[in-house]
Amino acid sequence: MKARLDSELCAGISGIELADLTPEVVELVSKVPRNQVPDMPDRIIAATALYLGFPLITRDHKIKFSGLQTIW
C-alpha cells in the first residue's frame, strides 16, 4: 500500500500533496487554540492548512469549532 501511495504522489496525479513541517507552520501552531484543539498532531495539521491557505477536510468537531475553515 505504501509503495502505491508513494508512486501516486511522485506521479502527481493523486490530488494529494505532502507538506513539510516548516518554521512557518511551527509558528502558526501557536495560533491554533490549545484549549479547543488539544492534540498536538491535530494542531500541526490545522497550522499547515492555515499556512497553505486551504480549508481543512475533517470530521473532528474540536477542529471544526476552533474557527478554522473546514469542509465536511
HTML snippet that shows the backbone in 3Dmol.js (N, CA, C, O; Angstrom):
<script src="https://3Dmol.org/build/3Dmol-min.js"></script>
<div id="view" style="width:600px;height:400px;position:relative"></div>
<script>
const pdb = `
ATOM      1  N   MET A   1       0.825  -1.191   0.000  1.00  0.00           N
ATOM      2  CA  MET A   1       0.000   0.000   0.000  1.00  0.00           C
ATOM      3  C   MET A   1       0.872   1.260   0.000  1.00  0.00           C
ATOM      4  O   MET A   1       0.582   2.207  -0.731  1.00  0.00           O
ATOM      5  N   LYS A   2       1.942   1.283   0.814  1.00  0.00           N
ATOM      6  CA  LYS A   2       2.803   2.454   0.870  1.00  0.00           C
ATOM      7  C   LYS A   2       3.479   2.700  -0.474  1.00  0.00           C
ATOM      8  O   LYS A   2       3.613   3.845  -0.908  1.00  0.00           O
ATOM      9  N   ALA A   3       3.900   1.631  -1.125  1.00  0.00           N
ATOM     10  CA  ALA A   3       4.564   1.784  -2.429  1.00  0.00           C
ATOM     11  C   ALA A   3       3.605   2.405  -3.441  1.00  0.00           C
ATOM     12  O   ALA A   3       4.007   3.236  -4.256  1.00  0.00           O
ATOM     13  N   ARG A   4       2.354   2.004  -3.387  1.00  0.00           N
ATOM     14  CA  ARG A   4       1.365   2.577  -4.316  1.00  0.00           C
ATOM     15  C   ARG A   4       1.144   4.053  -4.017  1.00  0.00           C
ATOM     16  O   ARG A   4       1.085   4.869  -4.937  1.00  0.00           O
ATOM     17  N   LEU A   5       1.022   4.403  -2.738  1.00  0.00           N
ATOM     18  CA  LEU A   5       0.849   5.801  -2.364  1.00  0.00           C
ATOM     19  C   LEU A   5       2.049   6.623  -2.802  1.00  0.00           C
ATOM     20  O   LEU A   5       1.890   7.708  -3.361  1.00  0.00           O
ATOM     21  N   ASP A   6       3.247   6.113  -2.552  1.00  0.00           N
ATOM     22  CA  ASP A   6       4.459   6.816  -2.973  1.00  0.00           C
ATOM     23  C   ASP A   6       4.479   7.015  -4.482  1.00  0.00           C
ATOM     24  O   ASP A   6       4.849   8.083  -4.971  1.00  0.00           O
ATOM     25  N   SER A   7       4.083   5.993  -5.208  1.00  0.00           N
ATOM     26  CA  SER A   7       4.060   6.067  -6.665  1.00  0.00           C
ATOM     27  C   SER A   7       3.071   7.132  -7.139  1.00  0.00           C
ATOM     28  O   SER A   7       3.385   7.922  -8.029  1.00  0.00           O
ATOM     29  N   GLU A   8       1.892   7.151  -6.551  1.00  0.00           N
ATOM     30  CA  GLU A   8       0.868   8.131  -6.922  1.00  0.00           C
ATOM     31  C   GLU A   8       1.322   9.557  -6.592  1.00  0.00           C
ATOM     32  O   GLU A   8       1.116  10.480  -7.381  1.00  0.00           O
ATOM     33  N   LEU A   9       1.941   9.725  -5.421  1.00  0.00           N
ATOM     34  CA  LEU A   9       2.420  11.048  -5.034  1.00  0.00           C
ATOM     35  C   LEU A   9       3.499  11.541  -5.988  1.00  0.00           C
ATOM     36  O   LEU A   9       3.492  12.704  -6.390  1.00  0.00           O
ATOM     37  N   CYS A  10       4.420  10.665  -6.350  1.00  0.00           N
ATOM     38  CA  CYS A  10       5.502  11.040  -7.263  1.00  0.00           C
ATOM     39  C   CYS A  10       4.978  11.348  -8.663  1.00  0.00           C
ATOM     40  O   CYS A  10       5.523  12.205  -9.359  1.00  0.00           O
ATOM     41  N   ALA A  11       3.926  10.653  -9.075  1.00  0.00           N
ATOM     42  CA  ALA A  11       3.363  10.865 -10.402  1.00  0.00           C
ATOM     43  C   ALA A  11       2.588  12.181 -10.479  1.00  0.00           C
ATOM     44  O   ALA A  11       2.353  12.710 -11.565  1.00  0.00           O
ATOM     45  N   GLY A  12       2.194  12.700  -9.316  1.00  0.00           N
ATOM     46  CA  GLY A  12       1.473  13.975  -9.291  1.00  0.00           C
ATOM     47  C   GLY A  12       0.037  13.894  -9.781  1.00  0.00           C
ATOM     48  O   GLY A  12      -0.519  14.893 -10.238  1.00  0.00           O
ATOM     49  N   ILE A  13      -0.570  12.717  -9.691  1.00  0.00           N
ATOM     50  CA  ILE A  13      -1.938  12.546 -10.187  1.00  0.00           C
ATOM     51  C   ILE A  13      -2.948  12.251  -9.084  1.00  0.00           C
ATOM     52  O   ILE A  13      -4.132  12.064  -9.363  1.00  0.00           O
ATOM     53  N   SER A  14      -2.499  12.210  -7.856  1.00  0.00           N
ATOM     54  CA  SER A  14      -3.374  11.813  -6.753  1.00  0.00           C
ATOM     55  C   SER A  14      -4.240  12.945  -6.226  1.00  0.00           C
ATOM     56  O   SER A  14      -5.267  12.692  -5.595  1.00  0.00           O
ATOM     57  N   GLY A  15      -3.844  14.189  -6.473  1.00  0.00           N
ATOM     58  CA  GLY A  15      -4.559  15.311  -5.870  1.00  0.00           C
ATOM     59  C   GLY A  15      -4.119  15.560  -4.439  1.00  0.00           C
ATOM     60  O   GLY A  15      -4.641  16.453  -3.770  1.00  0.00           O
ATOM     61  N   ILE A  16      -3.166  14.778  -3.972  1.00  0.00           N
ATOM     62  CA  ILE A  16      -2.638  14.909  -2.616  1.00  0.00           C
ATOM     63  C   ILE A  16      -1.212  15.431  -2.715  1.00  0.00           C
ATOM     64  O   ILE A  16      -0.446  15.040  -3.595  1.00  0.00           O
ATOM     65  N   GLU A  17      -0.879  16.320  -1.794  1.00  0.00           N
ATOM     66  CA  GLU A  17       0.482  16.851  -1.765  1.00  0.00           C
ATOM     67  C   GLU A  17       1.006  16.763  -0.345  1.00  0.00           C
ATOM     68  O   GLU A  17       0.317  17.137   0.604  1.00  0.00           O
ATOM     69  N   LEU A  18       2.216  16.273  -0.204  1.00  0.00           N
ATOM     70  CA  LEU A  18       2.847  16.236   1.108  1.00  0.00           C
ATOM     71  C   LEU A  18       3.337  17.632   1.451  1.00  0.00           C
ATOM     72  O   LEU A  18       3.918  18.318   0.610  1.00  0.00           O
ATOM     73  N   ALA A  19       3.106  18.045   2.673  1.00  0.00           N
ATOM     74  CA  ALA A  19       3.540  19.368   3.119  1.00  0.00           C
ATOM     75  C   ALA A  19       4.616  19.205   4.178  1.00  0.00           C
ATOM     76  O   ALA A  19       4.495  18.387   5.090  1.00  0.00           O
ATOM     77  N   ASP A  20       5.664  19.993   4.040  1.00  0.00           N
ATOM     78  CA  ASP A  20       6.752  19.952   5.010  1.00  0.00           C
ATOM     79  C   ASP A  20       6.366  20.680   6.294  1.00  0.00           C
ATOM     80  O   ASP A  20       5.538  21.591   6.288  1.00  0.00           O
ATOM     81  N   LEU A  21       6.976  20.262   7.379  1.00  0.00           N
ATOM     82  CA  LEU A  21       6.824  20.955   8.654  1.00  0.00           C
ATOM     83  C   LEU A  21       7.874  22.059   8.680  1.00  0.00           C
ATOM     84  O   LEU A  21       8.999  21.865   9.140  1.00  0.00           O
ATOM     85  N   THR A  22       7.479  23.213   8.178  1.00  0.00           N
ATOM     86  CA  THR A  22       8.393  24.342   8.039  1.00  0.00           C
ATOM     87  C   THR A  22       8.377  25.209   9.291  1.00  0.00           C
ATOM     88  O   THR A  22       7.478  25.076  10.122  1.00  0.00           O
ATOM     89  N   PRO A  23       9.357  26.095   9.436  1.00  0.00           N
ATOM     90  CA  PRO A  23       9.331  27.027  10.576  1.00  0.00           C
ATOM     91  C   PRO A  23       8.047  27.873  10.595  1.00  0.00           C
ATOM     92  O   PRO A  23       7.545  28.224  11.662  1.00  0.00           O
ATOM     93  N   GLU A  24       7.530  28.192   9.417  1.00  0.00           N
ATOM     94  CA  GLU A  24       6.293  28.997   9.354  1.00  0.00           C
ATOM     95  C   GLU A  24       5.104  28.211   9.913  1.00  0.00           C
ATOM     96  O   GLU A  24       4.261  28.767  10.618  1.00  0.00           O
ATOM     97  N   VAL A  25       5.046  26.931   9.598  1.00  0.00           N
ATOM     98  CA  VAL A  25       3.965  26.096  10.143  1.00  0.00           C
ATOM     99  C   VAL A  25       4.119  25.977  11.655  1.00  0.00           C
ATOM    100  O   VAL A  25       3.138  26.074  12.393  1.00  0.00           O
ATOM    101  N   VAL A  26       5.342  25.766  12.111  1.00  0.00           N
ATOM    102  CA  VAL A  26       5.595  25.656  13.555  1.00  0.00           C
ATOM    103  C   VAL A  26       5.129  26.931  14.264  1.00  0.00           C
ATOM    104  O   VAL A  26       4.527  26.866  15.336  1.00  0.00           O
ATOM    105  N   GLU A  27       5.410  28.076  13.669  1.00  0.00           N
ATOM    106  CA  GLU A  27       4.977  29.343  14.269  1.00  0.00           C
ATOM    107  C   GLU A  27       3.454  29.445  14.324  1.00  0.00           C
ATOM    108  O   GLU A  27       2.904  29.967  15.293  1.00  0.00           O
ATOM    109  N   LEU A  28       2.779  28.955  13.304  1.00  0.00           N
ATOM    110  CA  LEU A  28       1.318  29.030  13.266  1.00  0.00           C
ATOM    111  C   LEU A  28       0.641  28.072  14.246  1.00  0.00           C
ATOM    112  O   LEU A  28      -0.529  28.260  14.578  1.00  0.00           O
ATOM    113  N   VAL A  29       1.358  27.054  14.709  1.00  0.00           N
ATOM    114  CA  VAL A  29       0.777  26.132  15.689  1.00  0.00           C
ATOM    115  C   VAL A  29       0.272  26.909  16.898  1.00  0.00           C
ATOM    116  O   VAL A  29      -0.754  26.550  17.476  1.00  0.00           O
ATOM    117  N   SER A  30       0.973  27.963  17.285  1.00  0.00           N
ATOM    118  CA  SER A  30       0.562  28.747  18.455  1.00  0.00           C
ATOM    119  C   SER A  30      -0.738  29.511  18.214  1.00  0.00           C
ATOM    120  O   SER A  30      -1.372  29.963  19.168  1.00  0.00           O
ATOM    121  N   LYS A  31      -1.139  29.659  16.967  1.00  0.00           N
ATOM    122  CA  LYS A  31      -2.391  30.363  16.662  1.00  0.00           C
ATOM    123  C   LYS A  31      -3.604  29.435  16.673  1.00  0.00           C
ATOM    124  O   LYS A  31      -4.742  29.899  16.588  1.00  0.00           O
ATOM    125  N   VAL A  32      -3.367  28.137  16.777  1.00  0.00           N
ATOM    126  CA  VAL A  32      -4.466  27.174  16.879  1.00  0.00           C
ATOM    127  C   VAL A  32      -4.738  26.979  18.366  1.00  0.00           C
ATOM    128  O   VAL A  32      -3.872  26.487  19.089  1.00  0.00           O
ATOM    129  N   PRO A  33      -5.923  27.355  18.833  1.00  0.00           N
ATOM    130  CA  PRO A  33      -6.203  27.342  20.276  1.00  0.00           C
ATOM    131  C   PRO A  33      -6.038  25.953  20.906  1.00  0.00           C
ATOM    132  O   PRO A  33      -6.726  25.000  20.539  1.00  0.00           O
ATOM    133  N   ARG A  34      -5.116  25.868  21.854  1.00  0.00           N
ATOM    134  CA  ARG A  34      -4.839  24.597  22.525  1.00  0.00           C
ATOM    135  C   ARG A  34      -6.057  24.118  23.306  1.00  0.00           C
ATOM    136  O   ARG A  34      -6.292  22.913  23.398  1.00  0.00           O
ATOM    137  N   ASN A  35      -6.829  25.034  23.865  1.00  0.00           N
ATOM    138  CA  ASN A  35      -7.995  24.610  24.642  1.00  0.00           C
ATOM    139  C   ASN A  35      -9.102  24.048  23.752  1.00  0.00           C
ATOM    140  O   ASN A  35      -9.964  23.310  24.228  1.00  0.00           O
ATOM    141  N   GLN A  36      -9.083  24.391  22.465  1.00  0.00           N
ATOM    142  CA  GLN A  36     -10.092  23.871  21.541  1.00  0.00           C
ATOM    143  C   GLN A  36      -9.571  22.695  20.720  1.00  0.00           C
ATOM    144  O   GLN A  36     -10.347  21.818  20.339  1.00  0.00           O
ATOM    145  N   VAL A  37      -8.274  22.664  20.444  1.00  0.00           N
ATOM    146  CA  VAL A  37      -7.642  21.569  19.697  1.00  0.00           C
ATOM    147  C   VAL A  37      -6.463  21.089  20.546  1.00  0.00           C
ATOM    148  O   VAL A  37      -5.325  21.500  20.315  1.00  0.00           O
ATOM    149  N   PRO A  38      -6.729  20.224  21.525  1.00  0.00           N
ATOM    150  CA  PRO A  38      -5.692  19.866  22.492  1.00  0.00           C
ATOM    151  C   PRO A  38      -4.586  18.958  21.966  1.00  0.00           C
ATOM    152  O   PRO A  38      -3.480  18.972  22.506  1.00  0.00           O
ATOM    153  N   ASP A  39      -4.851  18.179  20.937  1.00  0.00           N
ATOM    154  CA  ASP A  39      -3.843  17.229  20.452  1.00  0.00           C
ATOM    155  C   ASP A  39      -2.851  17.921  19.526  1.00  0.00           C
ATOM    156  O   ASP A  39      -3.239  18.554  18.544  1.00  0.00           O
ATOM    157  N   MET A  40      -1.555  17.791  19.852  1.00  0.00           N
ATOM    158  CA  MET A  40      -0.509  18.440  19.060  1.00  0.00           C
ATOM    159  C   MET A  40      -0.546  18.028  17.585  1.00  0.00           C
ATOM    160  O   MET A  40      -0.433  18.904  16.728  1.00  0.00           O
ATOM    161  N   PRO A  41      -0.698  16.745  17.244  1.00  0.00           N
ATOM    162  CA  PRO A  41      -0.751  16.407  15.816  1.00  0.00           C
ATOM    163  C   PRO A  41      -1.891  17.124  15.088  1.00  0.00           C
ATOM    164  O   PRO A  41      -1.728  17.548  13.943  1.00  0.00           O
ATOM    165  N   ASP A  42      -3.036  17.259  15.746  1.00  0.00           N
ATOM    166  CA  ASP A  42      -4.154  17.977  15.133  1.00  0.00           C
ATOM    167  C   ASP A  42      -3.844  19.460  14.968  1.00  0.00           C
ATOM    168  O   ASP A  42      -4.242  20.068  13.974  1.00  0.00           O
ATOM    169  N   ARG A  43      -3.136  20.051  15.932  1.00  0.00           N
ATOM    170  CA  ARG A  43      -2.763  21.461  15.811  1.00  0.00           C
ATOM    171  C   ARG A  43      -1.770  21.662  14.673  1.00  0.00           C
ATOM    172  O   ARG A  43      -1.826  22.673  13.973  1.00  0.00           O
ATOM    173  N   ILE A  44      -0.863  20.708  14.483  1.00  0.00           N
ATOM    174  CA  ILE A  44       0.093  20.802  13.378  1.00  0.00           C
ATOM    175  C   ILE A  44      -0.638  20.713  12.041  1.00  0.00           C
ATOM    176  O   ILE A  44      -0.339  21.472  11.119  1.00  0.00           O
ATOM    177  N   ILE A  45      -1.585  19.799  11.933  1.00  0.00           N
ATOM    178  CA  ILE A  45      -2.367  19.674  10.702  1.00  0.00           C
ATOM    179  C   ILE A  45      -3.147  20.960  10.440  1.00  0.00           C
ATOM    180  O   ILE A  45      -3.176  21.451   9.311  1.00  0.00           O
ATOM    181  N   ALA A  46      -3.774  21.501  11.472  1.00  0.00           N
ATOM    182  CA  ALA A  46      -4.532  22.740  11.318  1.00  0.00           C
ATOM    183  C   ALA A  46      -3.616  23.898  10.935  1.00  0.00           C
ATOM    184  O   ALA A  46      -3.974  24.707  10.079  1.00  0.00           O
ATOM    185  N   ALA A  47      -2.452  23.990  11.548  1.00  0.00           N
ATOM    186  CA  ALA A  47      -1.495  25.058  11.233  1.00  0.00           C
ATOM    187  C   ALA A  47      -1.003  24.939   9.800  1.00  0.00           C
ATOM    188  O   ALA A  47      -0.781  25.948   9.132  1.00  0.00           O
ATOM    189  N   THR A  48      -0.832  23.720   9.329  1.00  0.00           N
ATOM    190  CA  THR A  48      -0.412  23.513   7.939  1.00  0.00           C
ATOM    191  C   THR A  48      -1.484  24.018   6.986  1.00  0.00           C
ATOM    192  O   THR A  48      -1.170  24.662   5.985  1.00  0.00           O
ATOM    193  N   ALA A  49      -2.737  23.736   7.284  1.00  0.00           N
ATOM    194  CA  ALA A  49      -3.834  24.242   6.453  1.00  0.00           C
ATOM    195  C   ALA A  49      -3.853  25.770   6.470  1.00  0.00           C
ATOM    196  O   ALA A  49      -4.064  26.399   5.433  1.00  0.00           O
ATOM    197  N   LEU A  50      -3.636  26.363   7.635  1.00  0.00           N
ATOM    198  CA  LEU A  50      -3.579  27.828   7.723  1.00  0.00           C
ATOM    199  C   LEU A  50      -2.453  28.378   6.855  1.00  0.00           C
ATOM    200  O   LEU A  50      -2.648  29.333   6.103  1.00  0.00           O
ATOM    201  N   TYR A  51      -1.292  27.779   6.963  1.00  0.00           N
ATOM    202  CA  TYR A  51      -0.124  28.233   6.207  1.00  0.00           C
ATOM    203  C   TYR A  51      -0.362  28.147   4.698  1.00  0.00           C
ATOM    204  O   TYR A  51      -0.015  29.060   3.949  1.00  0.00           O
ATOM    205  N   LEU A  52      -0.953  27.048   4.272  1.00  0.00           N
ATOM    206  CA  LEU A  52      -1.192  26.857   2.847  1.00  0.00           C
ATOM    207  C   LEU A  52      -2.409  27.624   2.335  1.00  0.00           C
ATOM    208  O   LEU A  52      -2.608  27.764   1.128  1.00  0.00           O
ATOM    209  N   GLY A  53      -3.228  28.123   3.278  1.00  0.00           N
ATOM    210  CA  GLY A  53      -4.432  28.853   2.894  1.00  0.00           C
ATOM    211  C   GLY A  53      -5.529  27.947   2.382  1.00  0.00           C
ATOM    212  O   GLY A  53      -6.372  28.366   1.589  1.00  0.00           O
ATOM    213  N   PHE A  54      -5.519  26.694   2.839  1.00  0.00           N
ATOM    214  CA  PHE A  54      -6.511  25.723   2.416  1.00  0.00           C
ATOM    215  C   PHE A  54      -7.504  25.464   3.531  1.00  0.00           C
ATOM    216  O   PHE A  54      -7.138  25.516   4.705  1.00  0.00           O
ATOM    217  N   PRO A  55      -8.758  25.184   3.187  1.00  0.00           N
ATOM    218  CA  PRO A  55      -9.667  24.685   4.216  1.00  0.00           C
ATOM    219  C   PRO A  55      -9.235  23.278   4.601  1.00  0.00           C
ATOM    220  O   PRO A  55      -8.612  22.571   3.808  1.00  0.00           O
ATOM    221  N   LEU A  56      -9.563  22.886   5.796  1.00  0.00           N
ATOM    222  CA  LEU A  56      -9.170  21.577   6.302  1.00  0.00           C
ATOM    223  C   LEU A  56     -10.352  20.624   6.168  1.00  0.00           C
ATOM    224  O   LEU A  56     -11.456  20.932   6.618  1.00  0.00           O
ATOM    225  N   ILE A  57     -10.124  19.481   5.557  1.00  0.00           N
ATOM    226  CA  ILE A  57     -11.168  18.464   5.453  1.00  0.00           C
ATOM    227  C   ILE A  57     -11.083  17.617   6.710  1.00  0.00           C
ATOM    228  O   ILE A  57     -10.101  16.906   6.924  1.00  0.00           O
ATOM    229  N   THR A  58     -12.119  17.695   7.545  1.00  0.00           N
ATOM    230  CA  THR A  58     -12.094  16.985   8.823  1.00  0.00           C
ATOM    231  C   THR A  58     -13.508  16.766   9.345  1.00  0.00           C
ATOM    232  O   THR A  58     -14.429  17.527   9.050  1.00  0.00           O
ATOM    233  N   ARG A  59     -13.649  15.714  10.120  1.00  0.00           N
ATOM    234  CA  ARG A  59     -14.891  15.475  10.863  1.00  0.00           C
ATOM    235  C   ARG A  59     -14.673  15.751  12.345  1.00  0.00           C
ATOM    236  O   ARG A  59     -15.597  15.610  13.146  1.00  0.00           O
ATOM    237  N   ASP A  60     -13.467  16.140  12.710  1.00  0.00           N
ATOM    238  CA  ASP A  60     -13.121  16.392  14.109  1.00  0.00           C
ATOM    239  C   ASP A  60     -13.838  17.647  14.589  1.00  0.00           C
ATOM    240  O   ASP A  60     -13.551  18.754  14.132  1.00  0.00           O
ATOM    241  N   HIS A  61     -14.769  17.461  15.509  1.00  0.00           N
ATOM    242  CA  HIS A  61     -15.578  18.590  15.991  1.00  0.00           C
ATOM    243  C   HIS A  61     -14.747  19.629  16.726  1.00  0.00           C
ATOM    244  O   HIS A  61     -15.075  20.815  16.693  1.00  0.00           O
ATOM    245  N   LYS A  62     -13.679  19.206  17.388  1.00  0.00           N
ATOM    246  CA  LYS A  62     -12.833  20.171  18.092  1.00  0.00           C
ATOM    247  C   LYS A  62     -12.188  21.125  17.096  1.00  0.00           C
ATOM    248  O   LYS A  62     -12.133  22.332  17.329  1.00  0.00           O
ATOM    249  N   ILE A  63     -11.703  20.581  15.993  1.00  0.00           N
ATOM    250  CA  ILE A  63     -11.078  21.433  14.982  1.00  0.00           C
ATOM    251  C   ILE A  63     -12.138  22.303  14.310  1.00  0.00           C
ATOM    252  O   ILE A  63     -11.895  23.481  14.045  1.00  0.00           O
ATOM    253  N   LYS A  64     -13.307  21.735  14.034  1.00  0.00           N
ATOM    254  CA  LYS A  64     -14.375  22.498  13.375  1.00  0.00           C
ATOM    255  C   LYS A  64     -14.763  23.734  14.190  1.00  0.00           C
ATOM    256  O   LYS A  64     -15.023  24.794  13.621  1.00  0.00           O
ATOM    257  N   PHE A  65     -14.804  23.606  15.494  1.00  0.00           N
ATOM    258  CA  PHE A  65     -15.236  24.706  16.343  1.00  0.00           C
ATOM    259  C   PHE A  65     -14.100  25.639  16.755  1.00  0.00           C
ATOM    260  O   PHE A  65     -14.307  26.544  17.564  1.00  0.00           O
ATOM    261  N   SER A  66     -12.911  25.430  16.212  1.00  0.00           N
ATOM    262  CA  SER A  66     -11.775  26.261  16.582  1.00  0.00           C
ATOM    263  C   SER A  66     -11.723  27.565  15.768  1.00  0.00           C
ATOM    264  O   SER A  66     -10.889  28.431  16.035  1.00  0.00           O
ATOM    265  N   GLY A  67     -12.597  27.698  14.796  1.00  0.00           N
ATOM    266  CA  GLY A  67     -12.608  28.905  13.972  1.00  0.00           C
ATOM    267  C   GLY A  67     -11.880  28.738  12.650  1.00  0.00           C
ATOM    268  O   GLY A  67     -11.875  29.652  11.825  1.00  0.00           O
ATOM    269  N   LEU A  68     -11.257  27.570  12.437  1.00  0.00           N
ATOM    270  CA  LEU A  68     -10.586  27.318  11.171  1.00  0.00           C
ATOM    271  C   LEU A  68     -11.621  26.971  10.098  1.00  0.00           C
ATOM    272  O   LEU A  68     -12.672  26.400  10.389  1.00  0.00           O
ATOM    273  N   GLN A  69     -11.303  27.325   8.866  1.00  0.00           N
ATOM    274  CA  GLN A  69     -12.200  26.968   7.771  1.00  0.00           C
ATOM    275  C   GLN A  69     -12.108  25.474   7.531  1.00  0.00           C
ATOM    276  O   GLN A  69     -11.027  24.943   7.275  1.00  0.00           O
ATOM    277  N   THR A  70     -13.248  24.796   7.614  1.00  0.00           N
ATOM    278  CA  THR A  70     -13.256  23.343   7.448  1.00  0.00           C
ATOM    279  C   THR A  70     -14.319  22.944   6.431  1.00  0.00           C
ATOM    280  O   THR A  70     -15.263  23.684   6.155  1.00  0.00           O
ATOM    281  N   ILE A  71     -14.131  21.762   5.895  1.00  0.00           N
ATOM    282  CA  ILE A  71     -15.086  21.143   4.985  1.00  0.00           C
ATOM    283  C   ILE A  71     -15.446  19.798   5.579  1.00  0.00           C
ATOM    284  O   ILE A  71     -14.576  19.078   6.069  1.00  0.00           O
ATOM    285  N   TRP A  72     -16.702  19.462   5.538  1.00  0.00           N
ATOM    286  CA  TRP A  72     -17.245  18.177   5.910  1.00  0.00           C
ATOM    287  C   TRP A  72     -17.883  18.247   7.212  1.00  0.00           C
ATOM    288  O   TRP A  72     -18.406  17.244   7.698  1.00  0.00           O
TER     289      TRP A  72
END
`;
const viewer = $3Dmol.createViewer("view");
viewer.addModel(pdb, "pdb");
viewer.setStyle({}, {cartoon: {color: "spectrum"}});
viewer.zoomTo();
viewer.render();
</script>
